Amino acid sequence: MGAMERLSEHLRGRMVDLRKAKDEGKKIIGYTPGGYFPEELALAAGAVPVGLLRGGEHEPVLMAGAYMPRWFDTFARAQIGYRVLKEDAAYQLIDLLVVPVTNNHMRAIADAWDFYTDVEVFRFGVPHRKNDRSCEYYLDGIKSFREKLESLTGAKIEDSKLREIIDLCNKERSLFEEISLMRKSDRPPISGRDFARLNHASFIADKKVVVNVLESLRDELKGKEGKKPRSRILLTGSTMAFGDYKIYDLIEETGADVVMEEFAEGIRHYWWRVEPDTDLMSALADRYFRKRVCAGWFRPGRERLDYVCQLAKEFKADGVIWYQCMYHDCYDMESYYFPNILKEQTGLSMLKIATDYDASETGPFRTRVETFVETIK
Amino acid sequence: MYYTEVLKLCGFEDAEIERERPRIDKAFERLAIDAEDCQRAEDRLRKYFSVELLGVRRCLGIWLKDLIDLVLSKEEGKKVVYTGVPPPAGLALSLNLAGVWCGVLDYTLGLTIGLIFNKLTPLLEAAEEHGTPPETASCSFHQARLGAIVKGIVPVPDAVLSPGFFCDQSAKVWDIIQALYGSPIMYLDSCMDSAWDEWPEIPHRRVRLYAADMREAEEELESVLGIEMSEEILMAGWRNFMELRLSVQRMIELAKLEPKPISQVDLNPFWRLVSVPGNWSLKEGKEVIGILTAEIEKRVEEGKGVMEKGTPRVGLYAVAVSDPAVTRMIEESGLNLVGPLAYYLPPLQRMESRYTTAEEQSVEGSLRRGVFHSTSGFLIETIEGCKMLDLDGFLWFSQKACRASMPQMLIYKKAMEEELGIPVLVLEADLFDTRSYSAESLRTRVETFADLLRERKAAKRA
């Protein structure tokens, strides 16, 4: 059985495993997948972290209309929708929802869950600038989260255990990076869609299984050559949710492929490691807040925009597709002035697409993607 | 001149108009305000406002003078600093004391170009061509600001004080301005991360971060603007702000009386004098508030009111800023609007401060308002306010596309109906943009709501 099949097999039984773990007294910690949740802490406390990152379907968005105004971004609205629809076990099993409050949309998720569900919600803030006092703020937040976990699980998080988990998570990051870098090849051995699915799986699957699968996959992909894409696309934007693969499909239908993606939410960030040679909590804050390239709601968000340009050059992209959730205001605004920066730094063009996870979008999106791919190459 | 009458309706004296004529001519030319606009403004002011009250006229004049000063600021050698919501009001007033034009541009435009001249649409359309197209559902407050700058009717700022913890979009619009014009931005940051049950506790971490940013901003402003922000001037700004807040208290008490002595339409520009004060609020705000307070007192003594005693009392968080027709329609439907509730503060907001510096007290002051604290804080504060004011209903007049101050209408409605047992109407509308919502489009719902409240009130009496 290949690595990807093994992962699929594990995912098929994952909810049953979570149910069993819960019955055995383990705490299931749900979290919003914006990259600011230090899962090392949850794992070190003996809890099971599960990213709530489903998206791409319209029904939860419609359902959310009774709970949230329509001006919140599609992904945020969908999160309360999945809970009330009761179709995804992950949204029902969690004992605690952790929301690193990054922006108004994430705050809305926390509010909706606090008010409409019986799930306890824990929030900590993610400031919008990078400096020492902002990092200190984030550090304070994750320290409170550590205390919360210890009281919830009844287990003290020992440094030795935390160090061990940090190593495991770093290994996962290294493997993701190694596989991702293979996409620099003219004939990437893994498609953009498969990479996204793999990345998404890592939010839900058991950490050791993920690391094991990634090791096997890396070995399988070494030296392998895939199809030469007609055009190499860098995909960026606000959110790439688990299940929201329409844009990948449309790009692949044109013969192009996504060779790199940069998203604030939904895609695990793997470029940076936790360096546990100092105080472990500070090391986590350093990795999650300081090193991580900021998201679009940072002020100003220039670091990310320059970073996207850098990725576009490194991965030899022929064009950039900006894929965001509808009404994600910060991304809407950055998408206005980013094309000039992109053109100036790379000479590339950009296509913007905003989704409301609606099936009726597919036709117009297809026309726009096809035209874009035609235009760039 | 074509604008003489409208200026008189805004409290200008003849001699003042004569003296200021060259400046007014220049400013109106740049604002593209012509005879037709002034005729429209005149009709509008006479139709909707109690222009027989000097206080009302002078208050409108304060906003107009702020706009004229702003438009001419560059050629008159004045530096310009824009800020946002929640405004660091003490610091903003300190900057004005230091000779800088500092204010919340959104409101300056909304209360003049919008409220007086009904001419915001070209600004909103300009903004839609510069990063906030209609399909993005951008807030019209920010669009007005962006549109005015890109159209060149107000100056590109010398600096921006961007309070970004509350509204992401507000901060991000300044990033567009920076991308277009390179304006330096001083960010005042924090996080809306208070736990659901944390209100009214104000987390020290939030105060500490924001206050530190404010201190840094003060230093940067000194170097960017070439001014001195001494301790004295900072404290004076803060003191002036507190005095303004206090000066409005008597007016609030009078506005609560029945029969209601004054319309919300007239009060609308007054609330902003104290919540988003600028240079003319500093110069004339207290005096003008005093004038209107005396005029209301006289009406009370004479038993005069703008609606019958016993009219259902309906709480509200916000009213349309730029369209008086909406508020007038609500009142004509037979609803006594009580609010905006933020000004009718429950006693718990008058706790003693544990902070000593101007910056910390300023942040703490903002966070004591539920809306800037958390969704739950806002909800509890609103519920307590409704109880205190013994309201018959509540009307959430919402800002379309707002992700910050009014986002959780559905939560508020459900919680308030359950906790208070009063009907709550959510009106999706817009405080600035009159293109999608008008008094007539909202009338049926408001009238039905008013009927419901009247029946409930009658049933209660029976």
Interface residues (C-beta under 8 A of the other chain):
Chain A: A66 Y67 M68 P69 W71 F72 V101 N103 N104 H105 R107 A108 D111 A112 D114 F115 Y116 V121 F122 R123 F124 G125 V126 P127 H128 R129 R133 S134 Y137 D140 G141 W297 R299 P300 G301 Y327 D329 C330 D332 M333 E334 Y336 Y337 N340 A354
Chain B: H130 G131 T132 E135 T136 A137 S138 S162 G164 F165 C167 D168 Q169 A171 K172 V173 W174 D175 I176 Q178 A179 L180 I185 Y187 D189 S190 C191 M192 D193 S194 A195 W196 R205 R206 R208 L209 A212 D213 T375 S376 S398 K400 A401 C402 R403 A404 P407 Q408 M409 L410 I411 K414 A415
